[in-house]
Amino acid sequence: MDKELILNARKPKGELGSKMIDRMNKSHENLAQWGVSHLNIDVNDVILDIGCGGGVNVKRFSEIATGGKVYGMDYSSLSVEKSQDLNKIAIEEGSVEIIQGSVSDIPFEDETFDLITAFETVYFWPDFLNDLKEAYRVLKDNGTIFICNEAVGDKEVIEKMKEHIDLLDMKIYSEDELKSALLDAGFVDIKTFRKEGTNWMCVLATKD
């Protein structure tokens, strides 16, 4: 295991960070396509992708929500830069905006978004319940939060990934843990999906 490279999965920076973002853009594509298949995105939706990484999902959403606007947010300045490069034309047209920011203090007004997405990123959220409450705050009434993870916190998965978990100080949530935290943050109508033959899971929940 290349520890220096793997460390950049949490907050990419420098040349290794750039390599990690490129790797994640490719390796997460099948997961993202499967996850997005569970979403019903309206052409006029205003969307926030938290932990947008290289901006692939921002681009995907902007091509669907052509009458709305898509925001990407990441706390890595390198990720913001790479995402801006990928979405350059849409940014110039005003349909996409990429910002640097933290999920613990989302820099938007209450009730801004129809949909908030988080692909392969909640593992690193510093205060999960508080951060979910922040997402709740900036969602419109009846808005949706969508979490998509390649790893679910089943015992065998945690054992298998122990070295990565320790190295990255990450938290892999079980299906029950995700449901419980979303309920505690105020969300309702929680739906979970698992892909057979994988450890993939995505969760949808609604702001009451």
C-alpha positions in Angstrom: 0.0 0.0 0.0 1.3 3.4 -1.0 0.6 5.2 2.3 1.5 8.7 1.0 -0.9 8.3 -1.9 -3.7 6.8 0.2 -3.4 9.7 2.7 -4.5 12.0 -0.2 -7.9 10.3 -0.2 -8.9 12.4 2.8 -7.7 15.9 1.6 -5.9 15.8 -1.7 -2.9 18.2 -2.1 0.1 18.4 -4.3 1.1 16.0 -7.1 0.0 12.9 -5.2 -3.3 14.6 -4.5 -3.8 15.3 -8.1 -3.1 11.6 -8.9 -5.6 10.5 -6.2 -8.3 12.8 -7.6 -7.8 11.4 -11.1 -7.8 7.9 -9.7 -11.1 8.5 -7.8 -12.8 10.0 -10.8 -12.3 6.8 -12.7 -12.6 4.2 -9.9 -15.8 5.7 -8.5 -17.6 6.0 -11.8 -19.5 2.7 -11.6 -20.5 3.5 -8.1 -21.7 6.9 -9.0 -23.7 5.7 -12.0 -25.4 3.1 -9.8 -26.1 5.6 -7.1 -27.5 8.3 -9.4 -29.9 5.8 -10.8 -31.9 6.1 -7.6 -32.3 9.8 -8.0 -35.1 11.7 -9.7 -33.5 15.0 -10.6 -35.7 17.8 -11.9 -34.5 20.0 -14.7 -34.9 23.1 -12.4 -33.2 21.6 -9.3 -30.6 23.5 -7.3 -28.0 20.9 -6.2 -25.0 20.9 -3.8 -22.4 18.1 -4.1 -20.5 18.0 -0.8 -16.9 16.7 -1.2 -17.1 17.2 -4.9 -13.5 16.0 -5.6 -12.7 16.3 -9.2 -16.1 17.5 -10.2 -17.4 14.5 -12.2 -20.7 14.4 -10.4 -21.1 18.1 -10.6 -20.7 17.9 -14.4 -23.2 14.9 -14.5 -25.8 16.9 -12.5 -25.4 20.1 -14.5 -26.2 18.1 -17.7 -29.5 17.0 -16.1 -30.6 20.1 -14.2 -30.2 22.4 -17.1 -32.7 24.9 -15.8 -31.3 24.9 -12.2 -27.8 25.3 -10.8 -25.2 22.9 -9.4 -22.7 23.8 -6.7 -19.7 21.7 -5.8 -18.0 22.1 -2.4 -14.8 20.6 -1.1 -12.4 21.5 1.7 -9.4 20.6 -0.5 -8.2 23.6 -2.5 -6.8 21.2 -5.1 -10.1 19.4 -5.5 -11.8 22.8 -6.0 -9.2 23.7 -8.7 -9.6 20.4 -10.5 -13.4 20.6 -10.3 -13.3 24.1 -11.7 -11.1 23.0 -14.6 -13.5 20.1 -15.5 -16.6 22.3 -15.3 -15.0 25.4 -16.8 -17.6 26.0 -19.5 -20.6 25.5 -17.2 -19.0 27.9 -14.7 -18.6 30.5 -17.4 -22.2 30.0 -18.4 -23.3 30.4 -14.7 -24.9 27.0 -14.3 -22.2 25.6 -12.0 -20.2 27.1 -9.1 -17.4 25.4 -7.2 -16.4 26.7 -3.8 -14.0 25.7 -1.0 -15.8 25.0 2.3 -16.6 22.7 5.2 -19.6 20.6 5.7 -19.5 21.6 9.3 -20.3 25.2 8.3 -21.9 25.2 4.9 -21.6 28.7 3.5 -25.2 29.0 2.1 -28.5 30.4 3.4 -31.2 28.2 4.9 -33.4 26.4 2.4 -31.2 26.9 -0.6 -31.1 23.4 -2.2 -33.5 20.8 -3.6 -30.8 18.1 -3.4 -27.6 17.5 -1.5 -25.3 14.7 -2.5 -22.3 13.1 -0.8 -20.3 10.5 -2.7 -17.6 8.6 -0.8 -17.2 11.5 1.6 -19.2 11.1 4.8 -16.3 8.8 6.1 -14.4 12.0 6.7 -17.0 14.4 8.1 -15.7 15.7 11.4 -18.9 15.8 13.4 -21.4 13.6 11.6 -24.6 14.5 13.4 -23.8 18.3 13.3 -22.8 18.0 9.7 -26.1 16.3 8.8 -27.9 19.1 10.6 -26.0 21.6 8.5 -27.2 19.8 5.4 -30.7 19.8 6.8 -30.5 23.5 7.3 -29.6 24.4 3.8 -32.1 22.0 2.2 -35.5 23.3 1.1 -38.6 21.7 2.7 -39.1 18.3 1.1 -35.6 18.5 -0.2 -33.5 15.3 -0.4 -30.1 14.3 1.0 -28.3 11.5 -0.9 -25.3 9.5 0.6 -23.5 7.0 -1.6 -20.7 4.8 -0.1 -18.6 2.1 -1.6 -18.0 0.7 1.9 -20.7 -0.1 4.4 -19.8 -0.7 8.0 -20.5 -4.4 8.3 -18.0 -6.3 10.6 -16.2 -8.1 7.8 -15.7 -4.9 5.8 -14.3 -3.0 8.8 -11.9 -5.8 9.5 -10.8 -5.9 5.9 -10.3 -2.1 5.7 -8.7 -1.7 9.1 -5.4 -0.4 7.8 -7.1 2.2 5.6 -9.4 3.2 8.4 -6.6 3.7 10.9 -4.4 5.5 8.3 -7.1 7.9 7.2 -8.9 8.3 10.5 -12.1 7.5 8.7 -15.5 6.2 9.9 -17.4 3.6 7.9 -21.0 3.7 8.9 -23.4 0.7 9.0 -26.8 1.0 7.4 -28.4 1.3 10.9 -25.9 4.0 12.0 -26.7 6.1 8.9 -30.4 5.7 9.4 -30.1 6.6 13.1 -28.0 9.7 12.5 -30.3 10.9 9.7 -33.4 10.5 12.0 -31.6 12.4 14.8 -30.8 15.2 12.4 -34.5 15.5 11.5 -34.8 13.6 8.3 -37.7 11.4 7.4 -38.7 8.9 4.7 -35.2 7.2 4.8 -34.6 4.7 2.0 -31.5 2.5 1.7 -30.2 0.6 -1.3 -27.6 -2.1 -1.5 -26.0 -3.5 -4.7 -25.9 -7.3 -4.7 -22.4 -8.8 -4.7 -20.7 -5.6 -3.5 -20.4 -3.5 -0.3 -22.1 -0.5 -2.0 -24.9 1.3 -0.3 -26.7 4.5 -0.9 -29.2 6.3 1.3 -32.0 8.8 0.5 -33.7 10.9 3.1 -36.1 13.8 3.1 -36.3 17.1 5.0 -39.6 17.1 6.8 
